[in-house]
């Protein structure tokens, strides 16, 4: 279903305005299905992190599943596929859904929720990558980004290191600062409240700005990218 839809959108890409209009219309429709309340298991045992790296025309999706209590790695999966879409701001999900879902499908242990490297509800059309992925796979997701895509930050709460992010007086996410690092932007993806999303992200953050599940996924995707790049160079030399 997702692949067929992607092909339909790709066929309209010669007319960029039509493509953007159709894609944004789809996001608005999907946004109506985003659940902003907690629909989580009573006890969370494992948390997944999902990220994507790129090499030439390839998208490399990686998912890392960590134990929630000690944040130790339980499973890691990687999937590589052709990149179907160019990078277009606000439409990252149409570029990264395929490699992400391909990696997730390979998991033997499905985590209770996923942290996604991208926006969730904190998106101009209220359906960023984290929300899109959550709806597609039917699992709780949280958006974690290094910068904001829309909205304005309210006055910071010093005691909590949390600054609410609002757009047209609607709370869409929060900037969360751990230690003395730069903030990360957290938003509901799907089936998780903002309050719970912030708490989970804080629990998953150790010695880095990036929460551990996402850090491990990023490292795996980057390592696979370098492996493919090295093989490509070796192949080129052998053909000389």
N, C-alpha and C positions, 0 to 999 in steps of 0.2 A: 504493500500500500504506500509506504513512504517513498520507495524507489519510483513507482509509477508517477506519483505526484511531482517528484523532483524532475523527471523527464518532461512532464507537462510544462513546468515552470521554465526549464531550460529551453524549450522550443520557442518561448516568447522572449528570450533574452536579446534577440536582435533589436527589439523595441524596448530599450531600457526603462522608459517611463511606465510602459504597460507591465513590465516585469515587477518593478518596485511597487506599483499600485496593487497588483495581484498578491504579492508576497505580504505586504503590510495588511491587506484585507484579511488574509489568512491568519496573521498574528492576532488581529482584533477578534476574530472568531474563536481562536484557541484561548485567548485571554479569558473568555467567559467560562471556560472549564477549569481555570486555575483555582485550586483550593488553598485558601490562605489560613486555614486552621490546621491544628495538629491531627493527623490521622496516622499516627505512628504506633508501633508495638508498645506494650506497656513497659517492656525492658529492651533497650537497644544493645545488641551484642556486637555488631560490626558496622563499620562505616566505609563506604567506598569513595574514592576520589577519581575523577575522570578528566583527562586532558588530551590535547591533540598537538602533534608536531607535523611539520611539512618538509618534504624534500622533492624539489622539482614538481612533478604533477601527482605526487603521492601524498595522501593524508595518513598519518600514523596515530591511531587511537590507542590510548593506554588506560587501563583501570586497575587501581590498587585497592585491595580490601584489607582494612586494618581492624584489629581487635579494639573495641572502644575503651576498655579499661587500661591496657598498657600500651596501646598504639603500636603493637607489633604487627608486622606484615603477615597476613594469612594467605593471600593469593594475589597473583599479578598476571594480567593477560594483555596481549597486544594484538591489534588487527590493523592491517594496511590495505588501503583501497585507493582507487583513482580519485583525485580531487574533482568534485562535480561542479563546484561553484567558485567564482572569484571572491575575494574579500570585499564585502560591502557593509559599511557601518549600519547597525541595527538589524542586519540579516545574518549574523554569524551562525545562528542555529541551522540554516539551510546548507551551510558549508560543513558543519562539524557533527551533525546528527548521525550521519552514516558511519563514519569511523568510530564514533562513541558507542553506538548501539551494536556494532559488529564486535567490539571488544567485550562489551557487557554480556552478549550472548554466549561468549566462550567461558564465562565464569562457572565454576562448579559450586561455589558458595555465593549465593546472592546476598548482598548486605542489606541491612534494614533501611538504609538511606544512602544517598549519594551527595557528595560535595562536587559542584561543577565549576570549572574555571570559566566563569562568564556571569553575565547578569541573569537575574530571574525576573521578579516583578518590577525591579527598578529599571524599567525599559520604557521608551516613549510609547510603545504599543502594548505595554504590560505583559509581554510574553517573550522574554529573552531566552537564551540558550537553556538555562537551567529549568525554566518553566516548560519549554517545548519538550525537552528530554523527559521530564517527569510525566507529562501527559502521554507521550508516546509509549513509555515503558510501564506506566501505571505504578510508579514508585515515588516515595518522598524524595525531594531534591532541594538543595540549598545553593543559591548563586553566590559565588565568591569572586570578586573582581578587584583588580589593582587600581582602577580609576572609575569614576562615575560616568554614566552615559547621559543622564538627565537629572533634573532636580536641583534643589539648593539645600545646603547643610544648615541645620539649626545651630543654636548655641551649644557648645560641647558641655557635657556633664562631667566635671572633673573627677568625681568619685568613681564613676563607672567607665570612663574612657569610651563612652558611646555617644555619637552624634547622629541624631535622626536625619534622614534624608527625605525631603518633601518635594512634591511636584503638584502645583496648583492646590496647595493645602492638604494634599493626600500623602500620608506616610507610605513611602514605597521601599524603604530600606534604611540602612544605617552604616555609618563609618565606624569601624571598631579598631581601636588602637591597643596593641599589647606591648608591654614593656615601653621602650622609647622608640619604637619603630614607626614607620609610616603606616597610616591606617589602611585597612582593607575594607571593601564595600560589600556588605552582606545583605542579601534579600531573600525573601521567600521564593522558592522555585515552584514547588507543588506539594501540597499535603503537609506543610510545616508552617507554623506561625513564625512571625518575625522574631518574637521573643525567644522561642525555642531555637531558632536558627542561629541567633547570636550566641546563645549559651553553648550550643554544640560546637560552633566554630572556635570559641574561646577554649573549650575543653580539648580540642584537637590541635591547638597551637602550642608548640614547645619552644624551641630555640630559634625559630625562623619566623619571618613575617607570614609565610604561607602555611596553612594548616597541614599537618602531616599527611593525610590521605592524598591531598592535591600535590604536595611536594614529591611524594613517592611516584605518583602517576606521571608528573612532569619529568622526573629523572628517567623513568622507564621509556617514555616517548622520545626524549632527547637522545638516549643511548641507542635506541633502535634507529633513529635518524642517522646518527654517526656511523652505525654499522652498515647501513645501506649505502651511505655516501662513500665509505671506504671500499666496499665491494664494487661500487661503480667505478672508482678510480683504478682499481686493480684490473677490472674488465677492459677499461680504455687502454691501459698500458699493454695488455696482452694482445690487443688488436693492432698495435702499431707495427 
